[in-house]
Amino acid sequence: MPRGPLDGVRVADFSRVLAGPYATMMLADFGADVLKVEPPTGDDTRHWTPPVDASGQATYFGSVNRNKRSIALDLADAAGVAEARRLVASADVVIENFRPGVMARFGLAYEDVAAVNPGVVYCSITGFGSGPGAALAGYDLLVQAVGGLMSITGEPDGAPAKAGVALVDVLTGQNAFAGILLALRERDRTGRGQLVELDLLGSLLSALTNQAGSTLATGTPPRRLGNAHPSIAPYAVFTAEDRALVIAVGNDRQFRALAGVLGEAGLADDRRFATNASRVEHRAELTAVIEQRLAAASAGQWIEQLAAAGVPAGLVNDIGEAIAFAESLGLEPVVETRRDAPDAHAGRSIANPIHLAETPAAYRTPPPSLDEHAGADWHPLDDPLDPLDPLDPSEGPRA
């Protein structure tokens, strides 16, 4: 199997549930040796069932833990702590998402690890930082609520709503992946590691982008608009004869094309709809006209015509349909991994979204069983990096 850009990078992964495991799976996909350190009862998501896959493993756990090895250590036991300290002493990356202060109790805080391993990149993920919010539990639903996302999600006259996936955890995992890579790049220059800190609330506020920007600029928090966009129209979900579809008009040219497809060419010259600002102002009137016309044909028929006219549109797919759609576009969204056994089931998961031409992601092993790699150490073929010896570009890539 081709070597990945992170081959030889050793990751001691003390994280659990979603944000941390998502980040370490991203690292593992590109070659990092991720040793998942679990309590004797396992990562919480091992027990979040149903559903389960063909091997009986929780699909939640399986979705973010491929390409890793698992060892179980009891940090309430002196032997478990000693083994954990031994592992972090030679790790390139340590990642954890305990509440602030927990790792310090075991002598595994950043300061403790850096004292014996100056090259360590230590990633700490919290819900609300290590200051006054340290005692708050960082659950995704809670952060979506207090972080403002639920205030802009849902129908205008309905209750606040969460996203249909633990979106804040995923965003934080992506940020952790980026932060770790930045710190490793800096270590290439200086030979020294550093602490990488992320919190769920900060990741969400950053992801609010234009909604947060409008709040800062106007002092007025945006309100829930259902599937409509605060600054663009028509840019929403509409109902055709048989099912829902999205029309996402981003400029006046696209709107004129939409009006033509709908058989309402005059809409583009109507003063209420001639510009985006006027369309936003008269959103309800415009929506009524569009929905009246869409009711005359199926969503598939409209999408075909809209696509031919250069108007962005698509079905509101369920997840199975979304995967099939990606496959129809040749995107290869599903990958398989299989255990080394004649009767082993193939594990299926969603592919890594990052495509590198020369060193692509690799899918080597399915998510591990709890403590499957008991007594595991770093891979014997790894060439340990001296943390005090910065990489000299003239040396070429290291193992």
C-alpha positions as a printed NumPy array, in Angstrom:
array([[  0.   ,   0.   ,   0.   ],
       [  1.382,   3.49 ,  -0.855],
       [  2.878,   5.48 ,   1.968],
       [  0.824,   8.381,   3.255],
       [  2.018,  11.915,   4.005],
       [  1.692,  11.193,   7.74 ],
       [  3.465,   7.822,   7.789],
       [  5.676,   7.639,  10.866],
       [  3.545,  10.09 ,  12.865],
       [  2.465,   8.407,  16.099],
       [ -0.777,   9.52 ,  17.699],
       [ -1.77 ,   8.661,  21.265],
       [ -5.513,   9.172,  21.061],
       [ -7.269,   9.598,  24.425],
       [-10.336,  11.184,  22.824],
       [-13.783,   9.68 ,  22.648],
       [-17.254,  10.141,  21.156],
       [-16.977,  12.339,  18.019],
       [-14.828,  15.494,  17.74 ],
       [-11.501,  13.915,  18.704],
       [-12.087,  10.55 ,  16.999],
       [-13.107,  12.338,  13.792],
       [ -9.817,  14.272,  13.832],
       [ -7.704,  11.187,  14.511],
       [ -9.47 ,   9.187,  11.791],
       [ -8.541,  11.962,   9.363],
       [ -4.923,  11.645,  10.517],
       [ -5.05 ,   7.849,  10.275],
       [ -6.461,   7.95 ,   6.735],
       [ -3.283,   9.712,   5.643],
       [ -0.938,   7.25 ,   7.302],
       [ -0.604,   8.249,  10.958],
       [ -0.332,   5.359,  13.429],
       [ -3.247,   6.078,  15.762],
       [ -3.303,   4.156,  19.021],
       [ -6.764,   4.64 ,  20.501],
       [ -6.493,   4.526,  24.299],
       [ -9.863,   3.52 ,  25.741],
       [-11.149,   2.866,  29.247],
       [-11.904,  -0.8  ,  30.032],
       [-15.568,  -0.149,  29.172],
       [-14.616,   1.337,  25.809],
       [-15.463,   4.564,  24.03 ],
       [-19.026,   5.601,  24.921],
       [-20.114,   5.311,  21.286],
       [-19.397,   1.567,  21.269],
       [-22.597,   1.297,  23.3  ],
       [-24.721,   3.764,  21.314],
       [-26.983,   1.232,  19.623],
       [-29.014,   0.596,  17.58 ],
       [-28.118,   0.556,  14.748],
       [-25.248,  -1.912,  14.365],
       [-23.3  ,  -3.043,  11.313],
       [-22.948,  -6.57 ,   9.922],
       [-20.345,  -7.432,  12.566],
       [-22.56 ,  -6.223,  15.422],
       [-20.557,  -3.059,  16.062],
       [-22.277,   0.26 ,  16.748],
       [-22.424,   2.226,  13.509],
       [-21.785,   5.467,  15.43 ],
       [-18.431,   4.154,  16.669],
       [-17.613,   2.655,  13.288],
       [-18.174,   5.933,  11.449],
       [-15.136,   7.663,  12.982],
       [-12.669,   4.971,  14.054],
       [-11.316,   3.15 ,  10.983],
       [ -7.548,   2.723,  10.487],
       [ -6.871,   2.776,  14.249],
       [ -5.605,   0.335,  16.86 ],
       [ -7.242,  -0.021,  20.275],
       [ -5.815,  -0.645,  23.703],
       [ -7.733,  -0.488,  26.981],
       [ -6.075,   1.269,  29.912],
       [ -7.599,   1.925,  33.317],
       [ -6.348,   5.368,  34.321],
       [ -7.718,   4.772,  37.826],
       [ -5.022,   2.115,  38.156],
       [ -1.327,   2.899,  38.649],
       [ -0.269,   0.392,  35.994],
       [ -2.638,   1.96 ,  33.465],
       [ -1.303,   5.439,  34.172],
       [  2.285,   4.226,  33.887],
       [  1.557,   2.67 ,  30.497],
       [ -0.172,   5.851,  29.311],
       [  2.821,   7.935,  30.377],
       [  5.147,   5.602,  28.502],
       [  3.128,   5.959,  25.323],
       [  2.914,   9.758,  25.386],
       [  6.646,  10.056,  26.049],
       [  7.394,   9.014,  22.469],
       [  4.211,  10.134,  20.694],
       [  4.307,  12.799,  18.018],
       [  0.713,  13.775,  18.759],
       [ -1.417,  13.428,  21.888],
       [ -5.105,  14.278,  21.677],
       [ -7.689,  14.342,  24.464],
       [-11.151,  15.752,  25.093],
       [-11.644,  15.249,  28.816],
       [-12.889,  18.076,  30.975],
       [-10.071,  20.5  ,  31.879],
       [ -7.957,  19.169,  34.733],
       [ -8.672,  15.466,  34.22 ],
       [ -5.457,  14.648,  32.343],
       [ -3.467,  16.675,  34.886],
       [ -4.664,  14.353,  37.649],
       [ -2.858,  11.514,  35.922],
       [  0.309,  13.45 ,  35.137],
       [ -0.715,  13.531,  31.467],
       [ -1.355,  17.264,  30.953],
       [  0.534,  19.11 ,  28.236],
       [  3.145,  20.449,  30.67 ],
       [  3.788,  16.94 ,  32.007],
       [  4.17 ,  15.386,  28.573],
       [  6.216,  18.246,  27.088],
       [  8.668,  17.997,  29.973],
       [  9.757,  14.558,  28.748],
       [  8.764,  14.935,  25.096],
       [  9.46 ,  18.513,  23.917],
       [  8.432,  17.685,  20.366],
       [  4.914,  16.622,  21.248],
       [  1.945,  18.251,  19.528],
       [ -0.712,  18.104,  22.227],
       [ -4.297,  18.743,  21.141],
       [ -6.868,  19.488,  23.824],
       [-10.56 ,  19.761,  22.929],
       [-13.021,  21.216,  25.434],
       [-16.62 ,  22.319,  25.316],
       [-16.161,  25.867,  26.571],
       [-12.447,  26.404,  27.182],
       [-10.37 ,  26.016,  30.327],
       [-11.5  ,  29.24 ,  32.057],
       [-14.894,  29.974,  33.621],
       [-16.56 ,  27.466,  31.262],
       [-14.32 ,  24.57 ,  32.246],
       [-16.967,  22.872,  34.385],
       [-19.611,  22.897,  31.642],
       [-20.245,  19.63 ,  29.832],
       [-19.506,  19.973,  26.13 ],
       [-22.338,  18.103,  24.462],
       [-23.061,  19.027,  20.852],
       [-26.78 ,  19.693,  21.436],
       [-25.963,  22.024,  24.32 ],
       [-23.445,  23.953,  22.236],
       [-25.86 ,  24.259,  19.318],
       [-28.293,  25.844,  21.789],
       [-26.046,  28.259,  23.676],
       [-23.94 ,  28.963,  20.57 ],
       [-26.862,  30.416,  18.635],
       [-27.222,  27.792,  15.904],
       [-30.635,  26.621,  17.084],
       [-31.914,  30.206,  17.083],
       [-31.513,  30.357,  13.292],
       [-32.529,  26.754,  12.535],
       [-36.176,  25.806,  12.119],
       [-39.354,  27.337,  10.785],
       [-40.088,  30.994,  11.617],
       [-43.157,  30.106,  13.662],
       [-41.779,  26.817,  14.984],
       [-39.486,  25.779,  17.8  ],
       [-35.709,  26.158,  17.637],
       [-34.153,  23.101,  15.972],
       [-30.79 ,  21.389,  15.986],
       [-28.928,  20.216,  12.915],
       [-29.611,  16.594,  11.994],
       [-26.062,  15.524,  12.848],
       [-23.668,  16.525,  15.654],
       [-22.373,  19.271,  13.398],
       [-20.399,  21.189,  16.041],
       [-18.407,  18.076,  16.943],
       [-17.598,  17.462,  13.284],
       [-16.536,  21.081,  12.724],
       [-14.328,  20.935,  15.814],
       [-12.798,  17.671,  14.628],
       [-11.919,  19.302,  11.313],
       [-10.389,  22.253,  13.132],
       [ -8.412,  19.886,  15.351],
       [ -7.097,  18.071,  12.272],
       [ -5.98 ,  21.404,  10.783],
       [ -4.473,  22.633,  14.045],
       [ -2.456,  19.45 ,  14.513],
       [ -1.089,  19.658,  10.971],
       [ -0.128,  23.318,  11.488],
       [  1.718,  22.432,  14.684],
       [  3.505,  19.525,  12.997],
       [  4.578,  21.847,  10.194],
       [  5.963,  24.304,  12.743],
       [  7.797,  21.436,  14.432],
       [  9.441,  20.645,  11.103],
       [ 11.07 ,  24.079,  11.355],
       [ 11.851,  24.32 ,  15.044],
       [ 11.909,  20.78 ,  16.381],
       [  9.547,  21.743,  19.171],
       [  5.907,  20.864,  19.671],
       [  3.154,  22.99 ,  21.148],
       [ -0.286,  22.953,  22.701],
       [ -3.237,  23.074,  20.281],
       [ -6.483,  24.104,  21.998],
       [ -9.99 ,  24.042,  20.583],
       [-13.411,  24.473,  22.115],
       [-16.766,  23.543,  20.659],
       [-18.282,  26.965,  21.229],
       [-15.454,  28.734,  19.393],
       [-15.738,  26.328,  16.457],
       [-19.467,  26.984,  16.178],
       [-19.165,  30.772,  16.413],
       [-16.535,  30.707,  13.664],
       [-18.81 ,  28.561,  11.5  ],
       [-21.703,  31.016,  11.841],
       [-19.819,  33.238,   9.337],
       [-22.319,  35.609,   7.666],
       [-24.904,  35.2  ,  10.442],
       [-22.386,  36.199,  13.097],
       [-21.096,  38.964,  10.822],
       [-24.538,  40.494,  10.423],
       [-25.075,  40.392,  14.184],
       [-21.793,  42.188,  14.834],
       [-22.5  ,  44.799,  12.163],
       [-26.13 ,  45.561,  12.979],
       [-26.539,  44.539,  16.598],
       [-29.644,  42.585,  15.563],
       [-29.494,  38.781,  15.784],
       [-30.929,  37.044,  12.716],
       [-34.141,  35.08 ,  13.091],
       [-35.234,  31.645,  11.965],
       [-36.214,  31.565,   8.29 ],
       [-36.817,  27.855,   7.808],
       [-35.111,  26.895,   4.559],
       [-34.919,  30.449,   3.225],
       [-31.716,  32.506,   3.074],
       [-31.502,  35.849,   4.882],
       [-29.761,  37.599,   1.978],
       [-30.71 ,  35.731,  -1.217],
       [-33.99 ,  34.867,  -2.952],
       [-35.192,  32.545,  -4.322],
       [-32.808,  30.305,  -2.407],
       [-34.932,  27.752,  -0.574],
       [-36.913,  24.518,  -0.605],
       [-39.989,  24.447,  -2.84 ],
       [-42.655,  21.825,  -3.487],
       [-43.249,  20.376,  -6.936],
       [-46.035,  18.005,  -8.035],
       [-44.522,  14.984,  -6.268],
       [-41.751,  16.035,  -3.853],
       [-39.537,  18.8  ,  -2.575],
       [-36.656,  20.366,  -4.454],
       [-34.182,  23.157,  -3.847],
       [-33.747,  26.144,  -6.134],
       [-30.646,  28.187,  -5.341],
       [-30.597,  31.361,  -7.42 ],
       [-27.478,  33.375,  -6.726],
       [-27.707,  36.242,  -9.222],
       [-30.04 ,  38.129, -11.563],
       [-28.99 ,  36.14 , -14.636],
       [-29.991,  32.892, -12.965],
       [-33.287,  34.434, -11.88 ],
       [-34.109,  35.487, -15.418],
       [-33.387,  31.938, -16.577],
       [-35.598,  30.549, -13.798],
       [-38.439,  32.824, -14.803],
       [-38.13 ,  31.599, -18.387],
       [-38.232,  27.929, -17.389],
       [-41.312,  28.575, -15.259],
       [-43.066,  30.252, -18.167],
       [-43.119,  33.535, -16.281],
       [-40.499,  35.568, -18.159],
       [-42.082,  38.832, -17.023],
       [-41.034,  38.171, -13.429],
       [-37.482,  39.246, -14.25 ],
       [-38.722,  42.729, -15.189],
       [-41.225,  43.076, -12.363],
       [-39.899,  45.802, -10.023],
       [-40.626,  43.534,  -7.047],
       [-38.284,  40.866,  -8.368],
       [-35.843,  42.596, -10.717],
       [-32.955,  42.649,  -8.217],
       [-31.896,  40.345,  -5.44 ],
       [-32.606,  42.986,  -2.776],
       [-36.153,  43.443,  -4.08 ],
       [-36.68 ,  39.684,  -4.27 ],
       [-35.636,  39.341,  -0.632],
       [-38.057,  42.13 ,   0.313],
       [-40.912,  40.463,  -1.577],
       [-39.898,  36.895,  -0.767],
       [-43.423,  35.689,   0.185],
       [-44.999,  36.939,  -3.035],
       [-42.245,  35.409,  -5.144],
       [-42.475,  32.075,  -3.33 ],
       [-46.202,  31.895,  -3.989],
       [-45.711,  32.395,  -7.73 ],
       [-42.9  ,  29.828,  -7.95 ],
       [-44.796,  27.161,  -6.003],
       [-47.913,  27.655,  -8.12 ],
       [-45.897,  26.975, -11.283],
       [-43.881,  24.066,  -9.818],
       [-47.082,  22.194,  -8.909],
       [-47.663,  21.532, -12.611],
       [-44.86 ,  18.958, -12.996],
       [-42.628,  16.567, -11.093],
       [-39.482,  17.673,  -9.296],
       [-37.363,  15.556, -11.636],
       [-38.821,  17.243, -14.702],
       [-38.216,  20.713, -13.293],
       [-34.643,  19.891, -12.293],
       [-33.875,  18.657, -15.795],
       [-35.167,  21.884, -17.323],
       [-33.523,  24.105, -14.726],
       [-30.168,  22.386, -15.144],
       [-30.35 ,  22.882, -18.912],
       [-30.975,  26.591, -18.305],
       [-28.074,  26.922, -15.864],
       [-30.231,  27.333, -12.74 ],
       [-28.869,  25.511,  -9.655],
       [-31.514,  23.031,  -8.472],
       [-31.707,  19.583,  -6.941],
       [-33.911,  17.084,  -5.133],
       [-34.13 ,  17.058,  -1.34 ],
       [-32.521,  13.625,  -1.008],
       [-32.46 ,  11.319,   1.959],
       [-28.974,  10.088,   2.929],
       [-29.242,   6.916,   0.856],
       [-30.235,   8.952,  -2.178],
       [-27.409,  11.4  ,  -1.463],
       [-24.843,   8.59 ,  -1.488],
       [-26.309,   7.209,  -4.711],
       [-26.217,  10.691,  -6.256],
       [-22.53 ,  11.066,  -5.383],
       [-21.863,   7.643,  -6.912],
       [-23.682,   8.678, -10.098],
       [-21.252,  11.607, -10.365],
       [-18.243,   9.301, -10.077],
       [-17.225,  10.66 ,  -6.682],
       [-16.722,   7.214,  -5.064],
       [-18.168,   8.236,  -1.678],
       [-18.121,   4.768,  -0.064],
       [-15.016,   2.781,   0.857],
       [-14.591,  -0.709,   2.275],
       [-12.239,  -2.23 ,   4.821],
       [-12.083,  -5.89 ,   5.826],
       [-10.563,  -7.849,   8.684],
       [ -7.939, -10.471,   7.925],
       [-10.279, -13.451,   8.253],
       [-11.972, -15.652,   5.635],
       [-15.502, -15.004,   6.952],
       [-14.981, -11.324,   7.852],
       [-17.646,  -8.851,   6.813],
       [-16.567,  -5.875,   4.737],
       [-16.92 ,  -2.634,   6.665],
       [-18.343,   0.263,   4.635],
       [-17.817,   3.922,   5.491],
       [-17.829,   7.33 ,   3.849],
       [-14.573,   8.241,   2.139],
       [-12.253,  10.937,   3.38 ],
       [-13.296,  14.187,   1.624],
       [ -9.697,  15.315,   1.012],
       [ -8.269,  14.069,  -2.287],
       [ -4.492,  14.271,  -2.708],
       [ -3.204,  13.36 ,  -6.158],
       [  0.131,  11.871,  -5.044],
       [ -0.527,  10.652,  -1.49 ],
       [ -4.238,   9.884,  -1.212],
       [ -6.085,   8.648,   1.834],
       [ -5.826,   4.883,   2.397],
       [ -8.386,   2.607,   3.999],
       [ -6.387,  -0.128,   5.67 ],
       [ -8.345,  -1.534,   8.575],
       [-11.913,  -1.451,   9.94 ],
       [-12.655,   0.102,  13.337],
       [-10.916,  -1.987,  16.024],
       [-12.535,  -4.145,  18.654],
       [-12.016,  -2.923,  22.211],
       [ -8.471,  -3.74 ,  23.366],
       [ -7.861,  -5.614,  20.113],
       [ -4.242,  -4.518,  20.218],
       [ -3.548,  -5.137,  23.907],
       [  0.11 ,  -4.593,  24.665],
       [  0.522,  -2.682,  21.414],
       [  3.424,  -0.332,  20.971],
       [  4.317,   1.96 ,  18.117],
       [  4.738,   0.153,  14.857],
       [  8.205,  -1.456,  14.792],
       [  8.869,  -0.145,  11.275],
       [  8.433,   3.454,  12.365],
       [ 11.541,   5.587,  12.323],
       [ 11.141,   7.65 ,  15.534],
       [ 11.65 ,  11.347,  14.984],
       [ 13.995,  13.063,  17.377],
       [ 11.83 ,  15.92 ,  18.703],
       [ 14.891,  18.113,  19.112],
       [ 16.104,  17.495,  15.564],
       [ 14.084,  19.692,  13.171],
       [ 13.553,  18.271,   9.722],
       [ 16.169,  19.443,   7.254],
       [ 14.467,  19.82 ,   3.852],
       [ 17.665,  18.617,   2.17 ],
       [ 17.224,  15.217,   3.837],
       [ 14.038,  14.47 ,   1.87 ],
       [ 11.042,  12.772,   3.448],
       [ 11.563,  10.687,   6.537],
       [  9.97 ,   7.326,   7.196]])
